Amino acid sequence: MITSSPLYQMYQAFSDVTNPIRAAARIYAPLFEPPWLPRAKDCMALRMMRAACDVVSLAGLTHERPSFEIDTVTVRHRVAYVTEEVVERTPFCTLLHFKKNIDVVQPRVLIVAPVSGHFSTLLRNTIRTMLIDHDVYLTDWHNARDIPLSAGRFNLDDFITHTIHFFETLGPGTHLLAVCQPTVPALAAVALMAEAKNPAQPTTMTLMAGPIDTRVQPTEVNNLATSKPIEWFERNVITTVPLRYRGGLRKVYPGFLQISAFMAMNMGRHVNSFIEYYSHLVRPEVEKAEAIRVFYEEYFAMMDLPAEFYLQTVKNVFQEHQLARGVLHVNGQLVDCSKIKHTALFTLEGERDDICSIGQTLAAQELCSGIRPYMKKHHVQMGVGHYGVFSGRRWENEIYPMVRDFIHSYHE
């Protein structure tokens, strides 16, 4: 039985008190750049006041999915306009197609996004880059606090069945790319499809920085998951959505707890980032300040996780390592990764990843013993942490070309 704590109510009360302060900062910020004072930007005092307002307005969580902001992409030296097309929608997820307005045949790729506290827009850079050479679809998971109780429960098994259903919707010849947390359910989905000889099983699967086997070089995140019994998590981190939201009374693992855990791991780095943000605004160094602002606007956009999904993931993936040990069951059926024979495998890891350390994603190579060696590939990207595996300069210039070539080598 899942109990709940008053965490959400306490957070909501704090949010209700501080939101007006941030709103006021956003309102007053332009007053320190008055249009009737052309040389306002040359006044250090005004720049400092404007910077302080911008810092205050940025330092707060939001719970609405940001825009993907992907309007165009360059394909073969041509500018293609991109529109977001809903292929299918369930109460818990939207299958989204980033449709380009040019007639070019490219490999169809389903990007399976995490349900880990951030919206799927965290993969914005991944999607934008993949769009250059691929026909991209995405699992755009919904915020649990906006899903009414009447929609029912959602757990790890449901994530896996959703993934299988979306592959069946897209049809044979689709390629899979999973980032971080969903590498486990995505791999399980492919294994179940392979055993069932499902014609829609993906042609390739690219698993990036995921917790396939967290027994390998456990990180601080992994140790936290194993430091307490699952009952402790039920009692202490599961709470109830306030009635003011569509998902009122739904039990969730709230996004504000997830971001608090992530922030605590590197608090000094985040504090320094805000100090740098203020300094860049004062100088002013517009591009550097904008890069920090864009990152934290996305980083602070949080979604709540269904309690059943969170607890099952902690228990099955991080505490009992069920997929890695070959004992994971989905809706009563054993998941056997050795059944995968026709889906090529590419695993990717970051040298400095402090969330999924080196070797955890590599474990998929041994689990997928039925895949021929020449259909397997592994890469460790030097000099990048967790987010650098799928976002940023190294992703675009060094990792993505390998992913592209791997997928295209199996594209018919």
N, C-alpha and C positions, 0 to 999 in steps of 0.2 A: 504494500500500500504506500503510495507516494504522499508524503506529508508536505507541508509548505511552511515557509517562514515569512515574516512580515517585511522581508528585504525590499520587495518591489514598492510597497507602500512608503517605506522610508526613503527610497531613492526618488520616488515621484514627488514626495513632499519637498525634498532638497531641490529637485529640478524646478518645481513650481516657484520656489523662492529665488533661484539664481537665473532663471530664464529672462525675467525682466531686466536684470543687470546687463546681460549680454545683448538683449534687444536695444537697450539704451545706448550701449557702446556702438552698435551698428548705426543707430540714428545720429548720434553726435559726431561720429568720425568725420563725415563730410564738412562739418562746421569748422574744422581745423585746416581746410583747404578751400576757403571762400573764393568764389569766382571773381568777386570784386577786389581781391587782393592778389594781383598777378604774380607777385614775388613771394607768395606764402610758402612755396616749397623751399625757399632759401632761408626761411626762419627756423632755426634749430628747435626752439620751444614748441612751435606749432607741429613740426614733424614728430617730436617726441610724444606730444599729446595724441596725435593721429595714430602713431604706432601703438601706443598703450591701448587705445580703443580697439584697434585691430587684433591685438593679442587677446584681450578679454573676450571679444566676440568669437574668436576661433576656439577658445578653450571650453568647449561644451559638446556633449554628445547629441546626436540626432538619431531619429529612428525611421526616417524615410529613405527609400532607396534613391541615391543620387542618379543623375542622368549618365548614360554611357558616354555621351558627347562624341560619338563616332558618326560624323556626317559624310565624310569623304575618305577615300583611300586611293592610292595610286597603284594601278594594276597595268603592268606592261606599258609604262609611260603614259597611261591614260588616267584621268581623274574619274573615279567611279563614285556615284552618290550612294550612300548606304541608308537603308530604312530598316526599322525594327518591325518584323512581322511575327505575330503570334501564330504558331503552328498548332499548339494545343495547350490547354490550361486545366490544371487540377486545383483543388483548394490549396495545395501545398507548393506547387511549382508551375512555372510557365516555360514551355519549350519555345525558345526565342530564336528566330532566324534573322541574321544580319544580311539582308538581301541587297545585292549590288545591282545597279541598273545597266550592267553591260552583259553581253551574251558571250561568256567565256566558260569553258568546262574546266572545273577545278575539283580536286578531291573534297568530298563532303566530310566535315569533321564535327563531331559532337564534343564540346568542351563541358566536362562535368565539374561544376563549381562546388566549392565547399559549403557545408552548413556548419559554420564554426564561429559565428558571431559577427562576421562581416557580410555585407551584401555581395552579390556576384560582380558588382562593379569594381571590386578590388582587382579583378582580372582584366580591367579595361585595356591596359597596355598589352597584355597577352592576346586579347581578341583583336585589337587594332593591327598588331603585327601579323597574326595568323591570316587576317583578311586579305593580305596582299596576294597570297598564293592558294587560298583555300575558300571553300564555301562553308561558312561557319554557323553552327547552331550552338545554343547554350542552355543549360539548365539554370533558370533564374528562380531560385528558391524564395519563397515568401516569408515575411516576418511572422513568426508564430503568434505574436500579440495581436495581429490583424486577422487571424483565422478563427472563425467562430467555433464554439464547442461542437456545434452540429456537424462539422466536417469530420469529426472522429479523431482518433489517435494517429500519430505518425512516429514510427520507430526506424531503426536501422534496416529491418527487413523491408519496410515500405520504401525506403530510399533505393534499395536494390531492385525492387519490383518496378519502381518508377523508371529507373535507368534502363531496365530490360524493355519496358513498354516504349520508351522513347526511341530505342534502337529499332524496334519493330515498326514504329511509325515512320522512321526515316528510310528503312529498308536496307537490303544488302549493299555492301560496298562502302559503308560508313566507317570512318576512322574515329578512334577514341583518344581524347587527351584529358587526363585527370590531374588536378593540382592539389597536393597536400592531403587533407583528411579524406576526400572521396576516392583516393587511390585504392583503399581497402574495399569499400562497397562496389566500386567499378570493377575491380579484379574479380570479386565474387560474382558479379552479374555476368561477366564474360565466361567464367567457369560454368555457371549454371546453363547459359545459352549453349556452350560447347557440348555439355553432356546431353542436352536435349536435342542436339543437332539443329538448332534454330538457324534458319537461313540468314537471319539478320545479324548474326554475331559479327563484331567489327573485324575489318581487315587487318588493322594494326591497333595497338594500344600503347600510348605514351604515358608513363606514370612518372610524375614529377614531385620530388621532395615529399614523399608520403610515408606514413607510419605503418608500413607493411609488417614489420617485426620490431617492436619497440624494446625488445630484450637486447638488441644490438646497441651498444654505447648509449645507454639511456640519458636523455636530456633532463633538464630541470622540470620541463613540462611532463615528461614521462614519469619522473619520480614523484611528482605531486599526485598523479593519478593512482599510483600504487601505494601511497603513504597512508591512505585511509580505506576502510572497507566501503563497499558501495552504499551501505546504509548511511554512512556519514554524509555522503554526497546527497542522498535523498533528503536528509534532515536539514542540511545546512546551505545548500546552493539551489535547491528547487523552491520556487515561489509561485505566487498566483498573479496573473495579469489583472490590473485594476478594471473595474466595471466600465470605466469611461471608454475603453477600447473595444473594437469588434471581437477580439478574442478574450473578453472579460471572463475570469474564472478559469481560464486554461492554465494548466501547470506548465511552467517553462523554466529553462535555465537562461536567466536574463543576460542580454548582451553586455550590460554595464559591468557584470562580474567578469566576463571574458576579457573585456578591454582592461579592466583593473589588473587582471593577472598578467596580461601581456606587458602592460606599462611597468608593473613591479619588476619584471625580469630585467628591464633596461631603463630604470627610472632616470638615472643620470644622463643617459643619452637623450631622452625626451626633454628633460629640463634644459639641457644645452641647446636643443633644437629650437625651443621657444625663445631662449635668450638670443640665439642667432637670428631668429625671425624678427625680433624687435630691432636688433642692430642693423639688419639689412634694410628694414623699413626706414630707419632714421637716417642712414647714410646719404641717399637712398640707393639700394642695389635691388632694382625691381625684379629682375629675373630670378635671383637667388631667393628673394622673399616669396615670390609666386610659387616656386617649386615646393617650398616648405608648406605654404598654405594649401596647395592642391593635395599634397600627401595627407595632411591632417584632416582636411575636410572629408576625405575618403576613409581614413583610419578611424575617425570618430563617428562614422555612420554605422550604427550597431543594429543587429537584428537578434531577436530572442529565438532560442531553440526549443522545439517541443521537448518536454521533460523525458518522455519515453525514448526519444532518439538519443538525447544526451546521455542518459543513464546506460542505455544498451551499448552505446559506443564506448563509454568509459570502461564498462565491464568486459565486453567482448574483445575490444581492440587493445586497450591499454593495460588492463589488469590480467586478463586470461589469455591474451594473444591467440585467440581461437583460430583465425585464418592461418597464421604462421605455424600453428601446431597441427593444422589439418582437422580441426574438430568443430569448425563453424557450421552451424545449421541455419538455413533461411527458410522460414515457414515449414520447418520439420525436415527439410532436405539437406543432406550433407554437401558442403561445397568442396569439390576436389579440383584444385587448379591444374593437376596433371592431365585433366581431360582436354585442356586447351591445346589444340594441335595446328589450327589453321590461322591463328591470329598472331602476327609478328609483335615482338615486345621490345620496347625501348624504355629503359629506366634512367632517370636523371637525378643527380644529387648536387648539393652545394657544399664546398669545402668548409665554409664557416657557418653552416646551418645550425642554429642553437635550438630549433624546434624539432626537426627531423634530422638526426645526425647521419653521418656517412655510414652506409651499410644497411640502414633500415629499409630503404626503397630497393636496394640491390637484392634483398631477400626474395623479391618476386621472381628473380631469375631462377633460383633453385626450386621454388614452389612450382613454377611452370615447366616441369621436367619433360612434358610431352611436346614442347615446341623445339623444333630442330635448331641446333646451335647457330646456324647461319641466319636464322630469323630472329636472333637476339642481339641486342646492343645495349651497352651501358656507358655512361659518361659521368665523371665528376668534374664539375666546373670549379676551377680554382678561383679563389678570391671573392666568392660571393656567399652571402648568407641566405636565409630562407626566401625572402622576397626577391632577391637577385636572381633566383633560378627562373622566375617567370615574369620579371618586370625589370625595366631599366636597360642601361647601355649594354651590359654583358649578355642579357637575354636577347636583345635585338641583333647584336653584331656577332655573337659567338654561339649561343645556344640555339636560337631559332633556325639558323641555316642547317644545323644538323637535324632538327625536328622536321623541317621542310623536306630535306633530302630523303629522310627515312620514310616519311609518308608517301612522297611522290614515287619512291622506288617500288611501292606496292600498288600504285594507282593504275587501274586498267584503262 
